[in-house]
Amino acid sequence: MGVLLELSGIYVPAFVRKRKLLQLFAATADAFGVPMPAMKGLRIEDCLKEYARFTREEAARAIRDGTEGEVKLRLYRNAYRLGSGLRGELGVKDMNQAMKLARTVYEIVGIDFMAGPQGDVVISRCYFADFYSSKVCSVISSIDAGLISGLTAGGRMTFSHRLTEGNDCCIARISCGVRSS
């Protein structure tokens, strides 16, 4: 495992967190087929709040327009590319490393992501839960599925419980992908 991956679990500088959030924002805006709002001069906290508002509005629009299926596919594909890029950049070799990186990535966007050795995922805190309805969350979770698939070289993440459905936490399962060593 690369030194950068080890360090990512310890500390990610603010400028790196903001750059990764803006990359996610750009990929998401592209999937929705709209321009990304200007973020120049905003603090990372303000960028995250703008991302939450933006994704809520665009996902709701896709639901109203009946294009949510197409949007979900584009969100998945763009997030897959981001996850796969991070996997290659940081030299992720197995599921344990992929989950360590996923925890760091999710922390950047205000999500407490905990994954067990068998692929069980619990999200006890999610920044976006206060912004999203369950329908919007269902659309946006295509980003989660794509990102995890990219990080794990093809793993599949499926949710069984969501905070936005009134549950105490989100529960998901990740299957396949890179093997644990």
HELIX and SHEET records of a PDB file:
HELIX    1   1 VAL A    3  SER A    8  1                                   6    
HELIX    2   2 ALA A   14  PHE A   32  1                                  19    
HELIX    3   3 ILE A   44  ASP A   65  1                                  22    
HELIX    4   4 GLU A   68  LEU A   90  1                                  23    
HELIX    5   5 MET A   95  ILE A  108  1                                  14    
HELIX    6   6 TYR A  127  ASP A  130  5                                   4    
HELIX    7   7 SER A  134  LEU A  151  1                                  18    
HELIX    8   8 LEU A  163  GLU A  165  5                                   3    
SHEET    1   A 4 ILE A 111  ALA A 115  0                                        
SHEET    2   A 4 ASP A 120  CYS A 126 -1                                        
SHEET    3   A 4 CYS A 170  SER A 175 -1                                        
SHEET    4   A 4 ARG A 156  HIS A 161 -1                                        
END                                                                             
